[in-house]
Amino acid sequence: MSDNKPPAANNNNAGPGFTDGAVHSHLSRLTGFMILGLISVMGAGVIETLYIGNVGTDELAALSFSFPLVMLFQGISMGLGIGASSVIARTMGQGDREQAKLLISHCFILVMGLIVAVAVLSYSGISAFFSLLGADALILPLAVEYMQTWLWGLPFFTVAMVGSTLMRAVGDATTPGYLMAIGSGLQVLISPLFIFGLMGAPELGLTGAAVGFVLARFVSLLMYLYIFIFRDQLFRFSLQGFRTSCYDILHVGLPAIASNMIMPLSMGIITRLLAGHGALVVAGFGVASRIESMVMMVMFALSMSVAPFIGQNWGAGEFDRVKQALKLANSFALGWGAFAYIVLFFCAEPLIALINDDPGVLAAAGHYLLILPLAMGFMGLIAIATASFNALGKPMPPLIISATQMIAINLPLALLGDYLWGYVGIFISGAATMVLMGVVSWLWLRHEVNAGIRGRLRL
C-alpha cells in the first residue's frame, strides 16, 4: 500500500496530522474535544430555551418557529466549511501545508462574502417566512424581531463554525472545542442580562436572547481571527489562484449547502404540520428538539471528527486506516443510540418540566422523546456516511441521501402519519425514515469506499 501514497506525504512542513498513530486514539481525541464544543453550543441552546420558557409560552413557541430558519443559515455556513475542509484535509494528507494555508485564506473571503449577502437578502423576508410556517398574530412579531436581531450575528457565527472545521482539517483537534465552549459560555452569561433586564441592561424578553447571541459571537470572531492570523499563521494574504480555490471549495460546498438546506426546509414543513395542532405542540416540539440535540451531539461530534481523519488518510493513501475508522465509528453510533434512548426513556419528563411545565407542552415533548430517539443510532450512520462522502470529495451522495430522506420519504410519511394519528404520527414517520436511510447510507458508503480503493490501487 505504501507504494501508492503520494510522494509529498513526507514533506517536513506537513504539520500535525492523523496519518500516523492509533486510529481509535485520533478518533477519541477528535470526538472528545468536538463534544466539548458541541456540549457548549447545544447547552447554550437548551439554557436559552430555559430562559425563554420562563418568559412565556408565546415566546417559547416563537423561538421554536425560528429553528428551521436558523438551521437554514447554519446549513449554508456548514456547507461552505465542509467544502473547504474536504479539500484542505486531503491537501494536508499529501503534505502541502502552504497550499492548505492559501485555501484557508480564500475560504474565509468566500464565506464572508456569501453569508453577508444571504443575511442582507433574508432580512426583509423573515415575516413572510414565519407566516408560511403558520405563526399566528401573537407569535409572528415576536419571532420576526428575534430573527432580525439574530441575523446581525450570523457572519460572526459563520466565521466560528467554518474556522472550527478548518482547524480540524489541518490537524488541530483541541483548539476548536475550547473556542466553541468560550463563545457559548459568553452567550449563556450575556443573554439573561438582556432577556430579564439585569445589571442595568434593558429588558427585551425574547429579543434579548438574540442580542446575547450577537455580542457573544462577535467576541468569538476576534478569537478565531487571532488564532488563524497570529498564533498558527494559517493565512496567506494573496488572491493568487482564488478562482481555482473557489471552484475546489464549491465543488463539494455547493452540494453540501443544498443537502444542508433540505433538512431545515423539510423541518419548516413539519413545523407547519405541527402548527395545525396548536402552539403548545410547536412549543413542545421545540423543547424536545433541544433536549434530543444534547444527546445527539455525540453523533454530530463523531461524524465531524471522522471527516478530517478520513480526508487526510485518503489523501495519504492509508486506506486500511479509513476502513478501520468507519468500522469503529459506525459501531459506536449504534451503541450510543441504544444507550441514549434508555436515558431519555427514564429522564424525559423531568427534563421537559425544567423548561416548561404546561401540560400541553409536556405531552407533545414527551411523545417526541419516546419515539424519535429510537432511531438515533441510524441517524448516526447517516451523519457518518454523509461526512465521509464529503471528505472523499464525493458531494453528490450526501445530497441524494438528504433529498431522499427528507423529501421522497419523510414528508409523504409525515402527511400520512398526521392523517392517521395526528402529531404523534408525524414523529413516527421521522423515526421510520431514519432507520431506512441509515441502512441505505451505510451500504452505499461501504460500496463507494471499496470501489475507490480499487481505483486508487490501479493507478
Long-range contacts (C-beta under 8 A, 24 or more apart in sequence): 1-317, 1-318, 1-319, 1-320, 1-457, 2-317, 4-317, 4-456, 4-457, 4-459, 5-316, 5-317, 5-318, 6-93, 6-94, 6-95, 6-315, 6-316, 6-317, 8-94, 8-95, 8-96, 9-93, 9-94, 9-95, 9-316, 9-317, 10-95, 11-95, 11-96, 11-97, 13-95, 13-97, 13-98, 14-92, 14-95, 14-96, 14-97, 15-92, 15-97, 15-170, 15-171, 16-170, 16-171, 16-172, 17-92, 17-93, 17-171, 17-312, 18-171, 18-308, 18-309, 18-312, 18-313, 19-93, 19-312, 19-313, 19-316, 19-318, 19-321, 23-309, 23-321, 23-324, 23-325, 23-328, 24-328, 26-173, 26-309, 27-302, 27-305, 27-306, 27-309, 27-325, 27-328, 27-329, 29-173, 29-174, 30-168, 30-173, 30-305, 30-308, 30-309, 31-298, 31-301, 31-302, 31-305, 32-177, 33-173, 33-174, 33-176, 33-177, 33-178, 34-168, 34-173, 34-176, 34-177, 34-300, 34-301, 34-302, 34-304, 34-305, 35-177, 35-297, 35-298, 35-301, 36-177, 36-178, 36-180, 36-181, 37-164, 37-176, 37-177, 37-178, 37-179, 37-180, 37-181, 37-301, 38-180, 38-297, 38-300, 38-301, 39-181, 39-294, 39-297, 40-180, 40-181, 40-182, 40-183, 40-184, 40-185, 41-180, 41-183, 41-184, 42-290, 42-293, 42-294, 42-297, 43-184, 43-188, 43-294, 44-184, 44-185, 44-187, 44-188, 45-290, 45-293, 46-290, 46-291, 46-293, 46-294, 46-355, 47-188, 48-187, 48-188, 48-191, 48-209, 48-212, 49-286, 49-287, 49-290, 49-355, 50-354, 50-355, 51-191, 51-192, 51-195, 51-196, 51-209, 52-195, 52-206, 52-209, 53-287, 53-355, 53-356, 55-195, 55-205, 55-206, 56-205, 57-279, 57-280, 57-283, 57-356, 57-358, 57-361, 58-138, 58-139, 58-142, 58-279, 59-142, 59-205, 59-206, 60-283, 60-286, 60-287, 60-356, 60-361, 61-139, 61-279, 61-280, 61-282, 61-283, 61-286, 62-135, 62-139, 62-140, 62-142, 62-143, 62-146, 62-206, 63-143, 63-146, 63-206, 63-209, 63-286, 64-271, 64-282, 64-283, 64-285, 64-286, 64-287, 64-289, 65-130, 65-133, 65-135, 65-139, 65-143, 65-271, 65-282, 66-143, 66-146, 66-147, 66-150, 67-264, 67-267, 67-271, 67-286, 67-289, 68-133, 68-264, 68-265, 68-267, 68-268, 68-271, 69-122, 69-126, 69-129, 69-130, 69-147, 69-264, 69-268, 70-147, 70-150, 70-264, 71-263, 71-264, 71-267, 72-261, 72-264, 72-265, 73-115, 73-118, 73-119, 73-122, 73-151, 73-154, 74-157, 74-161, 74-260, 75-257, 75-259, 75-260, 75-261, 75-263, 75-264, 76-114, 76-115, 76-118, 76-257, 76-260, 76-261, 77-111, 77-115, 77-154, 77-157, 77-158, 77-161, 77-162, 78-161, 78-162, 78-165, 78-256, 78-260, 79-253, 79-254, 79-255, 79-256, 79-257, 79-258, 79-259, 79-260, 79-261, 80-107, 80-110, 80-111, 80-114, 80-115, 80-158, 80-162, 80-249, 80-253, 80-256, 80-257, 81-107, 81-111, 81-161, 81-162, 81-164, 81-165, 81-166, 81-253, 82-165, 82-252, 82-253, 82-256, 82-307, 82-387, 82-390, 83-248, 83-249, 83-250, 83-251, 83-252, 83-253, 83-254, 83-256, 83-390, 83-395, 84-111, 84-162, 84-165, 84-166, 84-169, 84-249, 84-253, 85-165, 85-166, 85-168, 85-169, 85-307, 85-308, 85-311, 85-391, 86-169, 86-252, 86-307, 86-311, 86-390, 86-391, 86-392, 86-393, 87-248, 87-249, 87-252, 87-393, 88-166, 88-169, 88-170, 88-311, 89-169, 89-170, 89-307, 89-308, 89-310, 89-311, 89-312, 89-315, 89-391, 90-311, 90-312, 90-314, 90-315, 90-391, 90-393, 91-315, 92-169, 92-170, 92-171, 92-311, 92-312, 92-315, 93-311, 93-312, 93-313, 93-314, 93-315, 93-316, 94-315, 94-316, 97-170, 98-236, 100-169, 100-170, 100-234, 101-233, 101-234, 101-235, 101-236, 102-236, 102-238, 102-240, 102-241, 102-245, 103-245, 103-248, 103-249, 104-166, 104-170, 104-228, 104-234, 104-235, 104-236, 105-235, 105-236, 105-237, 105-238, 106-239, 106-241, 106-242, 106-245, 106-246, 106-249, 107-162, 107-166, 107-245, 107-249, 108-159, 108-162, 108-163, 108-228, 108-235, 109-242, 110-245, 110-246, 110-249, 110-250, 111-158, 111-159, 111-162, 112-155, 112-158, 112-159, 115-154, 115-155, 115-158, 116-155, 118-154, 119-151, 119-152, 119-154, 119-155, 122-151, 123-148, 123-151, 129-268, 132-268, 132-272, 133-268, 133-271, 133-272, 133-275, 134-271, 134-272, 134-275, 134-276, 135-275, 136-279, 139-279, 142-205, 142-206, 145-206, 145-207, 146-206, 146-207, 146-209, 146-210, 147-210, 149-207, 149-210, 149-211, 149-214, 150-210, 150-213, 150-214, 152-214, 153-210, 153-213, 153-214, 153-215, 153-216, 153-217, 153-218, 155-221, 156-214, 156-217, 156-218, 156-220, 156-221, 157-213, 157-217, 157-220, 159-220, 159-221, 159-224, 159-225, 160-217, 160-220, 160-221, 160-224, 163-224, 163-227, 163-228, 165-304, 166-228, 166-234, 167-227, 168-304, 168-305, 168-307, 168-308, 169-308, 169-311, 170-234, 171-308, 171-312, 172-232, 173-305, 175-227, 179-220, 179-223, 179-224, 179-227, 182-220, 182-223, 183-216, 183-217, 183-219, 183-220, 183-223, 184-216, 186-215, 186-216, 186-219, 186-220, 187-212, 187-213, 187-216, 187-217, 190-215, 190-216, 191-216, 251-393, 251-395, 252-390, 252-393, 252-395, 253-395, 254-395, 255-395, 255-396, 255-398, 255-399, 256-390, 256-395, 256-398, 256-399, 258-399, 258-402, 259-386, 259-395, 259-398, 259-399, 259-401, 259-402, 259-403, 260-402, 262-399, 262-402, 262-403, 262-406, 262-407, 263-402, 263-406, 265-406, 266-406, 266-407, 266-410, 266-411, 269-411, 269-414, 270-411, 270-414, 270-426, 270-430, 273-414, 273-415, 273-418, 273-423, 273-426, 274-423, 274-426, 276-418, 277-364, 277-422, 277-423, 278-360, 280-358, 280-360, 280-361, 280-364, 281-360, 281-364, 281-423, 283-356, 283-358, 283-360, 283-361, 283-364, 284-352, 284-360, 284-361, 284-362, 284-363, 284-364, 284-365, 284-366, 284-368, 285-364, 285-365, 285-368, 287-352, 287-355, 287-356, 287-361, 287-365, 288-348, 288-352, 288-364, 288-365, 288-366, 288-368, 288-369, 288-372, 289-368, 290-355, 291-344, 291-348, 291-351, 291-352, 291-355, 291-365, 291-369, 292-344, 292-368, 292-369, 292-372, 292-373, 292-376, 295-340, 295-343, 295-344, 295-373, 295-376, 296-340, 296-376, 296-379, 298-336, 298-340, 299-333, 299-336, 299-337, 299-376, 299-379, 299-380, 299-383, 300-383, 302-329, 302-332, 302-333, 302-380, 302-383, 302-384, 303-329, 303-380, 303-383, 303-384, 303-386, 303-387, 304-387, 306-384, 306-387, 306-388, 306-391, 307-387, 307-388, 307-390, 307-391, 308-391, 310-388, 310-391, 310-392, 311-391, 311-392, 314-391, 314-392, 314-452, 317-456, 319-453, 319-456, 322-449, 323-449, 326-384, 326-388, 326-445, 326-446, 326-449, 329-384, 330-380, 330-381, 330-384, 330-442, 333-377, 333-380, 333-381, 333-383, 333-384, 334-377, 334-378, 334-380, 334-381, 335-377, 336-376, 336-377, 336-380, 337-373, 337-375, 337-376, 337-377, 337-378, 337-379, 337-380, 338-377, 340-373, 340-376, 341-373, 341-374, 341-376, 344-369, 344-370, 344-373, 345-370, 364-423, 367-423, 367-424, 367-427, 368-427, 371-424, 371-427, 371-428, 371-430, 371-431, 372-427, 372-430, 372-431, 374-431, 375-430, 375-431, 375-432, 375-433, 375-434, 375-435, 375-438, 376-434, 377-438, 378-434, 378-435, 378-437, 378-438, 378-439, 379-434, 379-438, 380-438, 381-438, 381-439, 381-441, 381-442, 382-434, 382-437, 382-438, 382-441, 384-441, 384-445, 385-441, 385-442, 385-444, 385-445, 386-441, 388-445, 388-449, 389-445, 389-448, 392-448, 392-449, 392-452, 394-448, 397-444, 397-445, 397-448, 401-437, 401-440, 401-441, 401-444, 404-437, 404-440, 405-433, 405-434, 405-437, 409-433, 409-436, 409-437
